[in-house]
Amino acid sequence: MAGITVRTFRELLKRKLVKGIGLIALLGIVASMVIFFAIPPGAPIQREAPMGLDQPVLKVGEITLTEAELQKFINARTQNNPPTEYGALLQLRYQTAQSLATQLAFTLELEKQGYQASRREIEQAKEQFIQAQIDALKQQLLPEGKGDDRALDKALRERNPNMSLRRLREQIAAEAPDLQFRITVTQDKFFKSLREKYNPTDEQVRLMFEQVYPARIFVSVDKHKDKAEARIKEAYAALKAGKPFAEVVRQYSDDPDAIKQRGGRITGSGYYEIQEQLSNLFGAEVANRIMAFKPNQDYTEPLQDKEKKGYFIYTIAERKMEPPPDFDEKKDQYRQAFINMRISNEQQRVLNAAQQNFKPEFLDPLIAQYDKLTKTMGMSTPERLKTFKEVNEALTPIVNSASPNVRLAQWLQILVLNQLTLLHKETKDKEGEKKYREQLIAAMNRFFNEGGEDLNIRMLRAEILIQEGKKKEALDDLEFASGMVARPSDFPFLFGIAELYEKAGRKDLAQKTQKRAEDLQKALQRQQEEQQRMIQKQLEEFRKQQEEEQKKQREAQRKQEQGSQQSPAANAPQQGGQQSPNANAPQQGGQ
């Protein structure tokens, strides 16, 4: 996920507090998205006892994912070390659920197409996973990473009398989400079948390097209604009568003027890209026929696209074959690239079908509201106001419930109320601004009174208190916030706190906090420099190892070559069929 930028953070809180802060990408989860609020480092979550693990979180087709299963996927992604900040955890929950929705839809579409994973295959995949974890542990615990299961069992018991290899296996099996193995086996079957399916000829591989430039006549159904078909037939008749294609384009086509001025020629691309585009419009059979056309000679009969948006006549204006000079030398590599391209296209087709046939439903109310918020970017102000109000109303019963995620709901509602306050201020609705500011302050007070803690919210409340003239109360929040900053990477928060101290009339504390921020900033810079030196050192050691290995290989090759340069007489048999005693001895200089 892209780092949260300063601009996004300021857009959230509408205050100039943070300069240059971002969030490290969360585990490479699918569909990264910067939404209306920032998620910088904050205070640790007060974790509550697990509750509601059987509650449904996500439904895709006939599969319903529970809270317990979601937790397993989160733990697997974070190696049992999920983030401790409210915002980061909420975002991780959402992105994990979103990623699983995509994977489950893809898997269900594959199963629909016949790629079924049997119970036995799923169990085998799970066993392979468990064994891989155990083998990795052997590398860590056993001398030189070598030894059998009995040696590992002994090493485990020495470190923890309550642990054994059997218990370890049970623990790994319990923590591994079974659904993941169904997904893995099904998708592996699909990709294996594709690798077996494609065995391209040299000519098919060579077509990867052909550039194709189609041209067309397009008659819009929207523009001509029921007369569109007659119009395309007139254009076709003109072509059959010998009229130049470009002239017919100018007379009949509804494409933009820029295309009409080029004689109907549209953007060219690689052979297989154009083939894919035409297949999407008219189907594979028609596409293959068009791709065989000779430039400026052949053209199609009138065609209607699959979505019935219009009628077309296609030709090929130009084609250029430009294979790389090393094509024959690296033909196998290009063949593999062709196979990968075909597999990617097939995968995309299945994904498109999956998104149409298996739309996800977020059953967890908090994730569902978070999903709504991700769609507010780009909305008009009235639409955003409407969405934020809906989300606020939906969050209220969660905040007032005994849900284990109540603190996350409180955190999110505070950010929503802040946005509602800012939006009403933007639209100059003073009554609405006052209403939501009061709700925002009440929500922040409740959050802190019930044990919640968050650095950004402390700073937000301090700023609002300063604006209301309650500087003493604001100073309490700022002191608390300042004490929460410990990591060098959190130095931007101290700069923000220093600004607020200045606004609260405490220049002494502002200067002290500014100095501390600068010290942390320098400490972070030293850490980064040290990390860079370590990386450079490791790269240098790796380079030396490679050079040493290459040197050994060259020396071995040289000795082998010298050993083969013995004189013919030395290798020839003596009279009587017996070899000289020195026949196999190396010649001078052979060492």
LINQUI-V919209 format. One record per residue. N is the residue number from 1. PHI is phi in whole degrees, 0 to 359 (* if undefined). OMEGA is omega in whole degrees, -180 to 180 (999 if undefined). BURIAL is b if it has 16 or more other ideal C-beta (glycine too) atoms within 10 Angstrom, else e. Layout:
n=<N;N>
phi=<PHI;PHI>
omega=<OMEGA;OMEGA>
burial=<BURIAL;BURIAL>
//
This chain:
n=<1;2;3;4;5;6;7;8;9;10;11;12;13;14;15;16;17;18;19;20;21;22;23;24;25;26;27;28;29;30;31;32;33;34;35;36;37;38;39;40;41;42;43;44;45;46;47;48;49;50;51;52;53;54;55;56;57;58;59;60;61;62;63;64;65;66;67;68;69;70;71;72;73;74;75;76;77;78;79;80;81;82;83;84;85;86;87;88;89;90;91;92;93;94;95;96;97;98;99;100;101;102;103;104;105;106;107;108;109;110;111;112;113;114;115;116;117;118;119;120;121;122;123;124;125;126;127;128;129;130;131;132;133;134;135;136;137;138;139;140;141;142;143;144;145;146;147;148;149;150;151;152;153;154;155;156;157;158;159;160;161;162;163;164;165;166;167;168;169;170;171;172;173;174;175;176;177;178;179;180;181;182;183;184;185;186;187;188;189;190;191;192;193;194;195;196;197;198;199;200;201;202;203;204;205;206;207;208;209;210;211;212;213;214;215;216;217;218;219;220;221;222;223;224;225;226;227;228;229;230;231;232;233;234;235;236;237;238;239;240;241;242;243;244;245;246;247;248;249;250;251;252;253;254;255;256;257;258;259;260;261;262;263;264;265;266;267;268;269;270;271;272;273;274;275;276;277;278;279;280;281;282;283;284;285;286;287;288;289;290;291;292;293;294;295;296;297;298;299;300;301;302;303;304;305;306;307;308;309;310;311;312;313;314;315;316;317;318;319;320;321;322;323;324;325;326;327;328;329;330;331;332;333;334;335;336;337;338;339;340;341;342;343;344;345;346;347;348;349;350;351;352;353;354;355;356;357;358;359;360;361;362;363;364;365;366;367;368;369;370;371;372;373;374;375;376;377;378;379;380;381;382;383;384;385;386;387;388;389;390;391;392;393;394;395;396;397;398;399;400;401;402;403;404;405;406;407;408;409;410;411;412;413;414;415;416;417;418;419;420;421;422;423;424;425;426;427;428;429;430;431;432;433;434;435;436;437;438;439;440;441;442;443;444;445;446;447;448;449;450;451;452;453;454;455;456;457;458;459;460;461;462;463;464;465;466;467;468;469;470;471;472;473;474;475;476;477;478;479;480;481;482;483;484;485;486;487;488;489;490;491;492;493;494;495;496;497;498;499;500;501;502;503;504;505;506;507;508;509;510;511;512;513;514;515;516;517;518;519;520;521;522;523;524;525;526;527;528;529;530;531;532;533;534;535;536;537;538;539;540;541;542;543;544;545;546;547;548;549;550;551;552;553;554;555;556;557;558;559;560;561;562;563;564;565;566;567;568;569;570;571;572;573;574;575;576;577;578;579;580;581;582;583;584;585;586;587;588;589;590;591>
phi=<*;297;297;288;273;301;299;297;294;292;299;293;261;52;214;269;251;243;234;85;249;215;250;296;303;269;64;65;291;300;68;294;204;267;253;287;238;261;227;276;299;219;275;299;285;280;293;253;298;302;222;61;292;267;289;289;245;213;232;227;61;267;265;244;267;265;300;298;291;299;299;296;294;296;297;294;290;256;54;59;223;293;297;256;269;304;297;296;292;297;295;297;301;294;292;294;297;294;297;295;301;295;295;291;298;300;294;295;294;295;297;298;271;105;267;269;263;283;301;295;294;294;295;297;297;294;296;297;296;300;295;297;294;293;298;295;291;300;299;275;260;263;304;57;70;243;148;266;296;295;293;293;301;296;295;294;294;295;277;208;302;273;254;212;297;297;295;298;300;298;293;298;296;290;275;279;288;302;300;298;285;297;298;297;296;298;291;300;299;298;292;295;296;290;296;283;287;264;221;290;282;300;293;296;293;297;296;301;253;262;265;240;238;283;224;207;245;236;242;279;290;300;281;253;54;284;264;297;297;296;293;292;292;296;298;295;296;296;294;296;279;100;290;302;302;299;291;294;302;298;277;243;287;257;292;303;303;301;287;297;293;268;72;87;290;250;302;274;196;295;309;285;293;295;301;294;299;292;297;295;280;234;101;295;298;295;301;297;293;295;293;268;295;274;303;60;240;263;209;275;287;303;236;250;289;300;273;58;274;182;243;224;233;248;219;250;279;199;215;232;262;228;293;293;298;262;303;295;291;245;300;295;294;291;295;294;296;299;298;299;297;296;298;298;296;297;299;296;297;293;299;299;294;297;294;281;268;226;281;285;233;278;270;286;298;290;294;298;288;299;299;299;293;293;263;277;296;90;287;288;301;299;294;296;303;299;294;297;296;297;295;301;295;288;282;303;295;291;298;267;258;262;299;296;259;298;291;297;294;298;302;292;295;300;293;293;297;297;295;297;299;293;293;291;293;297;270;59;262;294;295;293;299;296;301;281;295;297;296;296;298;297;293;293;299;296;304;287;295;265;102;283;209;199;296;298;290;301;291;296;295;299;296;295;295;296;298;271;83;264;290;298;295;297;297;297;295;293;296;296;298;299;290;280;275;228;280;304;291;268;305;301;296;294;299;294;295;299;301;290;301;299;293;277;85;249;295;298;290;297;294;298;291;300;297;296;297;296;297;295;299;293;297;297;298;296;300;295;295;295;297;296;296;297;297;298;296;295;296;294;297;296;298;295;298;297;297;294;295;296;298;296;296;295;294;295;294;297;295;296;293;293;293;273;266;287;291;302;294;292;266;278;288;287;301;88;84;260;275;295;302;261;299;261;283;290;283;300;84;281;272>
omega=<180;180;175;-173;178;-178;180;-178;178;178;180;-170;-180;176;-176;-175;-170;-180;173;180;178;179;178;-178;-178;163;178;-178;-177;170;179;-174;171;-178;-167;180;-179;-179;178;179;180;-179;179;176;171;-174;-179;-179;-179;178;173;-178;178;-179;179;-178;-173;176;175;-175;180;-178;175;-180;-179;177;180;180;177;179;179;179;178;179;179;-179;-175;-177;179;179;-179;-179;-177;178;-178;-176;-179;180;179;179;178;178;-178;-176;176;178;-180;178;179;178;179;-179;-179;178;178;-179;-180;177;177;178;177;-180;173;-180;-176;175;180;178;-179;180;179;179;178;179;179;179;177;178;-180;-179;178;178;180;178;178;179;176;179;-178;-169;-175;179;-178;178;-176;178;-178;-178;-180;179;179;179;179;-179;179;-179;179;-179;180;-177;-179;-178;176;179;180;179;178;179;180;-179;179;-179;-178;-176;-178;179;-178;-178;-179;-177;173;178;-176;-177;-179;-178;176;178;-179;-177;177;180;180;179;178;-175;-172;175;-169;172;178;-178;178;178;-179;-180;175;-174;176;174;-176;-178;179;170;-175;167;-176;176;-175;175;180;-176;-173;178;-176;179;-176;-178;179;-179;-180;178;175;179;-179;179;178;178;-180;180;176;180;180;-177;-178;-180;178;177;-177;-177;-169;-169;177;176;177;-177;-179;179;-179;179;177;180;179;-178;180;-175;178;179;179;-177;-173;175;178;178;180;179;-180;177;179;-180;-168;-176;-173;-176;179;-179;-180;179;180;-177;178;-178;171;-176;174;178;-176;172;-176;166;176;-178;172;-178;-176;-177;176;177;-179;178;-174;163;-176;170;174;-177;-176;173;-177;176;-177;179;179;-178;-179;-175;-178;-178;-175;-176;-179;179;179;177;178;177;177;-179;179;179;-180;179;180;179;179;180;-180;178;179;179;178;179;-179;-179;177;-171;-175;-180;-177;175;179;-177;175;-173;-179;177;179;179;176;179;178;-177;-180;-178;-177;179;179;178;172;-178;178;179;180;179;-180;-179;-180;178;178;180;179;180;-180;-179;-175;179;178;180;-178;-177;176;-179;176;180;-176;-178;176;179;178;-179;-178;-179;177;180;178;179;177;178;179;177;-178;-179;177;175;179;-179;178;176;-173;180;178;179;180;-179;-175;174;178;178;180;180;179;-180;179;179;180;-180;-178;-179;-178;172;177;178;179;-175;-179;-178;174;-178;178;-180;179;-180;180;179;177;180;-179;179;-180;-172;-179;178;179;180;177;179;-178;177;179;-179;180;179;-180;-177;-179;-175;177;-178;-180;-175;-180;179;180;175;178;179;178;177;-179;175;179;-180;-180;177;179;-179;180;179;178;-180;179;-180;177;180;180;178;180;178;178;179;178;178;177;179;178;178;-179;178;179;177;179;178;179;179;179;179;180;178;179;178;179;179;180;178;178;179;179;179;178;178;179;179;179;179;179;179;179;179;179;180;179;179;-179;-177;177;-178;179;-178;-178;-178;-177;178;177;175;-180;175;180;179;173;179;-179;-175;-177;-179;178;178;178;-178;-178;-180;999>
burial=<b;e;e;b;e;b;e;b;b;e;e;b;b;e;b;e;b;b;e;e;b;b;b;e;e;b;b;e;b;e;e;e;e;b;b;b;b;b;b;b;b;b;b;e;b;e;e;e;e;e;e;e;e;e;b;b;b;b;b;b;b;e;b;e;b;b;b;e;b;b;b;b;b;b;e;e;b;e;e;e;e;b;b;e;b;b;b;b;b;b;b;b;b;b;b;b;b;b;b;b;b;b;b;b;b;b;b;b;b;b;b;e;e;e;b;e;b;e;e;e;b;b;e;e;b;b;e;e;b;b;e;e;b;e;e;e;b;b;e;e;b;e;e;e;e;e;e;e;e;e;e;b;b;e;b;b;e;e;e;e;e;e;e;e;b;e;e;b;b;e;e;b;e;e;e;b;b;e;b;b;b;b;b;b;b;b;b;e;b;b;e;e;e;b;e;e;e;b;e;b;e;e;e;e;b;b;b;b;e;b;e;b;b;b;b;b;b;b;b;e;b;e;e;b;e;e;e;b;e;e;b;b;e;e;b;b;e;b;b;e;e;e;e;e;b;b;e;b;b;e;e;b;b;b;b;e;e;e;b;b;e;e;b;b;b;b;e;b;e;e;b;b;e;b;b;b;b;b;b;e;b;b;e;e;e;b;b;e;e;b;b;e;b;e;e;e;e;e;b;b;e;b;b;b;e;e;e;e;e;b;b;b;b;b;b;b;b;e;b;e;e;e;e;e;e;e;e;e;e;e;e;e;e;b;b;e;e;b;b;e;b;b;b;e;e;b;b;e;e;b;e;e;b;b;e;e;e;b;e;b;e;b;b;b;b;b;b;b;b;b;b;e;b;b;e;b;e;e;e;e;e;e;e;b;b;e;b;b;e;e;b;b;e;b;b;e;e;b;b;e;e;e;b;b;b;b;b;b;b;b;b;b;b;b;b;b;b;b;b;b;b;b;b;b;b;e;e;e;e;e;e;b;b;e;e;b;b;e;b;b;b;e;b;b;e;e;b;b;e;e;e;b;b;b;b;b;b;b;b;b;b;b;b;b;b;b;e;e;e;b;e;e;e;b;b;e;b;b;e;b;b;b;e;b;b;e;e;b;b;b;b;b;b;b;b;b;b;b;b;b;b;e;b;b;e;b;e;e;b;b;e;e;b;b;e;b;b;e;e;b;b;e;e;e;e;e;e;e;e;e;e;e;e;e;e;e;e;e;e;e;e;e;e;e;e;e;e;e;e;e;e;e;e;e;e;e;e;e;e;e;e;e;e;e;e;e;e;e;e;e;e;e;e;e;e;e;e;e;e;e;e;e;e;e;e;e;e;e;e;e;e>
//
